[in-house]
Amino acid sequence: MLAELLAISITLLQQPNLSIQIIDLAINSLFIQWVALSSAGMLCIFGRRLQRFNDHWVATISYIITLAITLIISELAWYILSRELGYSYLNKGHAIFLLKNYVN
């Protein structure tokens, strides 16, 4: 539920007149869901291994795993949207796209 609220918020913030574009909402929602579910899955996989560390290290490693998942999904999204679909949303460049995904 929080991921969907985040997708709606990001979509609204991207539009200057606060109108929701369904395609942008769908792409933001799909991206955020993939990142959230993949991160949760990886943290479940590494859960037993993380139990032997103290809380500070668990938080740091979990954050790094989440950033790595975000990078991987961002690269996949860039490839699919720009090369396969020719989506015009990505006209600002690859580095801006990656930075935008980390900031949002």
C-alpha positions in Angstrom: 0.0 0.0 0.0 2.8 2.4 0.9 4.5 1.6 -2.4 1.4 2.6 -4.3 1.0 5.8 -2.4 4.6 6.6 -3.2 3.9 6.0 -6.9 0.9 8.3 -6.9 2.9 11.0 -5.0 5.9 10.8 -7.4 3.6 10.9 -10.4 1.7 14.0 -9.1 5.0 15.7 -8.3 6.3 15.1 -11.9 3.3 16.8 -13.4 3.3 20.6 -13.4 -0.5 20.9 -13.4 -1.1 18.1 -10.9 -2.9 15.9 -13.4 -2.2 12.2 -13.3 -1.0 10.7 -16.6 -2.0 7.0 -16.4 1.1 5.8 -18.3 3.4 7.6 -15.9 1.5 6.3 -12.9 1.7 2.8 -14.3 5.4 2.9 -15.0 6.2 4.5 -11.6 4.0 1.9 -9.9 5.5 -1.0 -11.7 9.1 0.2 -11.0 8.4 0.8 -7.3 6.6 -2.6 -6.9 9.5 -4.4 -8.5 12.1 -2.7 -6.3 10.0 -3.2 -3.1 9.3 -6.9 -3.8 12.8 -7.7 -5.0 14.3 -6.0 -2.0 12.0 -7.8 0.4 12.8 -11.1 -1.3 16.5 -10.6 -1.1 16.3 -9.6 2.5 14.4 -12.7 3.3 17.0 -14.8 1.5 19.8 -13.2 3.4 17.9 -13.1 6.7 19.6 -16.0 8.4 23.0 -14.7 7.4 22.3 -11.2 8.7 21.2 -12.5 12.2 24.8 -13.0 13.3 25.6 -9.3 12.9 24.7 -6.5 15.2 21.9 -4.1 14.4 24.1 -1.4 12.9 25.6 -3.8 10.4 22.3 -5.3 9.5 20.9 -1.9 8.7 23.9 -1.0 6.6 24.0 -4.3 4.7 20.2 -4.1 4.1 20.5 -0.6 2.8 23.3 -1.6 0.4 21.2 -4.6 -0.8 18.3 -2.3 -1.5 20.5 0.1 -3.4 21.9 -2.7 -5.5 18.4 -4.0 -6.3 17.4 -0.4 -7.3 20.4 -0.2 -9.6 19.7 -3.5 -11.2 16.0 -2.8 -11.7 16.8 0.7 -13.0 19.2 -0.7 -15.6 16.6 -3.2 -16.7 13.9 -0.5 -16.9 16.3 1.8 -18.9 17.0 -1.0 -21.4 13.4 -2.0 -21.8 11.9 1.5 -21.9 14.6 3.2 -24.1 15.7 0.4 -26.4 12.7 -1.9 -26.7 9.8 0.5 -26.4 11.4 3.9 -27.4 9.7 5.6 -24.5 10.1 9.4 -24.7 10.1 9.9 -20.9 13.8 9.0 -20.9 15.1 11.9 -23.1 17.3 13.4 -20.4 19.9 10.7 -20.4 20.9 7.6 -18.6 22.8 9.2 -15.7 19.8 11.5 -14.9 17.5 8.5 -15.0 19.6 6.5 -12.5 20.0 9.5 -10.2 16.3 10.2 -10.3 15.6 6.6 -9.3 17.9 6.9 -6.3 16.6 10.3 -5.2 12.9 9.3 -5.5 
